[in-house]
Amino acid sequence: MAEATKQKFFPVSWDELHRNAKALAWRLHALGPWRGLVAITRGGLVPAAVVARELEIRMIETVAVVGYDYDDSNPQRSDEAKVLKGASNVGDGEGWLVVDDLVDTGRTLELLRRMIPKAHFATVYAKPQGRPLVDTFVTEVSQDTWIYFPWDIELQFAHPIAKQNKTE
C-alpha cells in the first residue's frame, strides 16, 4: 500500500520575508511605473508595504479576500474564495500592481483577475497549481508545503525532519 503524502512545513522568518519581498520589488521595478498597488489582505499587507516602499508607490488600495477557515488553529481551505472588500479607484486594473504573500490554488487570484483583469499580479511565493495565475513571483514551493509566515508562528522547539517523518 502506498504511503500517503505528508504535508511539508516551511517556516519563514521576518528577515527572509523582507529579503524575498525586496527581491520581488527588484523584479517589478523594470515593469513599472505603476499607478498604484493593491494589497490582498491579510497576508499581502507586509510584502505590499515592502514593495510599495522600494518602488516608491504611494497610492495603495486593499482588497479583502478570505479563502481559509481556521478551526482550533487548523487551517482548512474554504469551498470558495470570498471578497469581503473590493478595491476602489482601480477600474480594470490597468497600471496597477496586485501583491499577495502566496498563490496556492489560485482561487483568490482567479477571482481578482475577473474583477481587475488588466492588473499585474505578483506574489512572494507560488505553488504549482496557482503559478499560472501570477505574473511575477520570487520562490516556488511544492503544492504539499504549508508556509508558516512570521505572523503565524511563535518560537518553540521543533523536532528534526527525520523524526517528523517517522510513522508511529
ABEGO torsion letter per residue (X at the ends): XBBBBBBBBBBBBAAAAAAAAAAAAAAAAAAOBBABBBBBOAAAAAAAAAAAAAAGBABBBBBBBBABBBBGGBBBBBABBBBABBBBGAEAGBGBBBBBABBBAGAAAAAAAAABAABBBBBABBBAAAAAABABBABBBBAABBBBBAAABBBBBBBBAAAAABBX
